[in-house]
Amino acid sequence: MMIRTLAAGVLLAMAGQSVAGEPLRLADQALNQRQLMIFQSGQSLFSEQYQLADKTADRIIEIAQINPQMQPGSALVEGAGDIEQIALISPNDGIQQRLQGMIGETLGLKRYAQDGSAIYREARLLGIEGNQLLLEDGERVEYLPLQSDWQLLLPGPAPRYANTPYLQIKRSGDASDTLTLNYMAGGLNWQADYALTLEAQSNTLWLQAQATLSNHTGIDLPQSQVRLLAGQVNQPQGAPRLYMAKAAMEMATDSMPTEQAFEDYHLYTLPSRIDLPSGASTSVALMPTQKLDYHNSYRFQMPVYGNAQPEPIKGRPSRTISFTLPQQEQREFSLPAGNARVYVKGKTAGLSFIGGQNLPAHAAGEEVEMMLGEAFDIGIEQTQSLYERLGNTTRMAYQVTLSNAGNQRKTVELTADFNQNWQITQSSHPAESQGARALWRIDIPAGGSTTLSYQVELTRR
């Protein structure tokens, strides 16, 4: 058995070239299985296995329904005997030639919404310019690329390979019962989405994680076995590294995706095959819902740079929540990079959205912090009451007033950042030293205020 790689200088043959003998054409009916390894970068590894009904030596094999965004230099073929040549055939007539004869007629169009439902429309074909159709839809005239989320619904009989590329394999020698084709391609991507629901009367949250898979390849991918790779993968020449040997598909029987360490990344294997229609986004659960304790904090940063401050500085603290990811022997709960949204569930108001952000990747056992926004009921005003320069030393004094218009006591973490050597000489509240900054934790009563007074000396380095 021989495996051959399609070289970077692959022959991009044009449709219509003659080949010796009638080729063996493989399409969806010959496809035994399709395995997809989807990266967060928008690239994917396609692994497809076809049944060979005819193993006649030297017979050319053509494979239809290839991802139009295939990277030619990544193709690997196994089970076809000795490979002499692989050509990615890009039809230059096919459906375009057919559409030329339909100018003036009404075309049917279909695409899929995010929920997977089909959307249909009709438009009259006015002309074809390059790879774009000129369509009239009521009083509107628009251009529609041939490779778009909208699929053309044409009356039969259909052309042999529509307008998508197909792979032509010239070979010799004996073939196996099955042919395996592996290649890298664009058009598929996934992202993690997190929903965090806070319980209003306690410091617990419910963490739900899902993966959203988007198919913009231009072809439907039914009943696909899917793995999702989390992590930043190096992309030489615009394509992620290939893991052909270690990327064997091992499907789980659990109802949740299985997570495992893979090289220096994390790999999630979906438990069952899924349909990925062209143009649709599909969401699947990424891990079981977790109930976690969280900490609520309010933070405000005060810059102190050794300059006079003629006017008061006013602001509001940011609200931050933090929690620690569980780390268990039987299963790790890491978070791939993704979008996180935070909700709070009240007794009468129902569910409310209170903030969100893009989270970087976090490993199991790490602390996760999310800044939700500014606290509306807490006001902070910093006033400079002393400014003196004595040689290399600058002496300054500040009064910081914190007010709380809410009906609950709040604690604010105040930090002062210094760009010179510093020393707190007086302070109405205890200060913690944290390198180039000082930290105060100030309690503010409900409906009241608290004033922090401190004096600092800065020395030029």
Number of C-alpha atoms within 10 A of each C-alpha: 11 12 13 16 18 20 14 11 8 16 14 14 15 14 15 12 7 7 10 9 9 10 16 17 16 20 14 13 8 15 17 13 17 20 20 20 23 26 23 21 20 18 23 26 26 20 22 18 19 21 16 20 11 12 17 13 14 21 19 21 21 19 23 19 19 20 23 19 17 21 19 22 15 18 22 19 23 20 20 30 22 20 20 11 16 26 18 25 21 18 18 15 15 18 19 19 12 14 18 14 9 16 17 15 11 16 18 15 16 16 20 18 15 14 10 17 11 12 11 13 12 16 19 18 20 18 17 19 10 9 12 16 19 17 22 18 13 9 5 8 14 12 15 16 14 18 16 16 22 20 18 15 14 15 8 6 6 12 10 10 16 16 19 20 23 24 21 21 22 20 19 16 15 15 21 15 13 18 19 20 18 21 23 25 24 21 20 25 21 24 20 23 22 22 18 21 21 24 15 13 9 9 13 16 21 17 18 18 21 18 20 16 21 21 22 23 23 22 21 16 19 15 14 17 22 24 25 24 24 25 17 14 15 11 12 8 7 9 20 19 14 15 12 12 6 9 15 10 14 12 16 13 11 10 12 17 23 19 20 14 12 14 9 10 13 17 22 22 21 25 18 16 15 15 15 21 24 24 23 21 20 18 17 15 17 24 21 14 14 15 15 16 15 18 12 14 16 21 18 16 16 17 12 19 14 21 11 13 17 9 9 12 14 13 16 20 22 19 19 17 16 15 18 16 20 17 14 10 5 5 12 17 18 19 23 24 19 19 16 19 18 21 20 17 15 13 9 6 8 9 13 13 12 13 16 18 14 14 19 12 14 16 16 15 15 15 12 17 15 19 16 16 16 17 16 13 15 21 16 21 15 20 17 19 15 14 16 14 14 8 8 9 16 19 19 23 19 19 19 20 17 23 21 23 16 15 11 10 13 18 16 20 16 20 21 16 17 19 15 17 13 21 15 17 12 14 16 11 13 13 17 13 13 11 10 12 18 19 16 18 16 17 16 22 18 15 14 13 16 15 18 17 18 20 19 19 20 21 17 12 7
